Amino acid sequence: MEIGHASDAPEAGGLADLASFLDTPEEESAQENEAQPTADETTAEGDTVTEATDGQADATDEELQDPEAEAVTDTEPAPERKVKVTIKTDSGEDVTEEVTETELVKGYQRQADYTRKTSALAERETQAVEFLKTKHDEVRSHYLQQAEVTRAAVVQMAGIKTEAEMAQLANTDPAQWVAESQRQQAITKYLSQLDQQISAEKQAAEQEAAQRKQKATQQQYERAWTELQKDGIDKPALAKIYEGANKLYGFTADELGNVYDPRMVRVLKDAAAYQALKAQKPEVTKKVTAAPKLPTRQASPAQDAKDRALNNKFRSGRANLNDLAKYL
């Protein structure tokens, strides 16, 4: 149904006109409903509706009289299994509650979704911070470059005279020397301010770079210890690994102090274990050599003949279970 045309819209300036315009679809709907034939009028045209209604009533009576249908309707679903879960209240106390398996699954899904979204948000925040830092460094670098170019241009275009030229000018034209001295003092003051700004920006950039490096080093340090703790390596164990690396391969304390990659620590640990195993090889070989020899079984000619006959049976496929028992 079309609501109306542009000519039907109310003129600006009246809330009553706007309300009447918006109420128009309901009035049209009411008129359409009045225009539709009623159920009695449709039924009057024939007995089709009445017969269909009687058929549905008969089917309903049959279903109510069917005992199997009643049995299906009266069947109740089995109760869902519950699991006891210990949780902490707002006061920090442990409380045990029973929850259904469905609630457990939903809770796990919510927790997994929350963890995923939190990790994604943290990653996006890290990327945004790194992007802003990069842009800030680019702007600062551009500013320093432009400031140094400006300073060089000022020096070149100002035409600052040397001390010898100023002394000669003072002898030949004292008034011009006074004017030139004032001009050069103004230029020198401007260059001094520009040098201070450039120096301050460079110092700030160096401090920020040092802070970022320190923060990155601290993060590497924490990640390294997290990985090493998975292998059961604590500080005493790490000191022992570094001591072995110093004795076996000559790494200095300063070199090992700059290792923040847990993979390097694992390599050094495996290398020390290999060297320890290699050092034990001569002793093990000596013990094996000194061990008493086991007596060898001397086979008689008769036994050799039996063994050959048994082997021939197996080769020819004529061996039975008794032959197998003798062989074993």
Summary of the structure (lengths in Angstrom):
residues: 328
radius of gyration: 48.8
end to end distance: 96.2
largest distance: 138.6
contacts: 645
relative contact order: 0.02
helix: 77%
strand: 4%
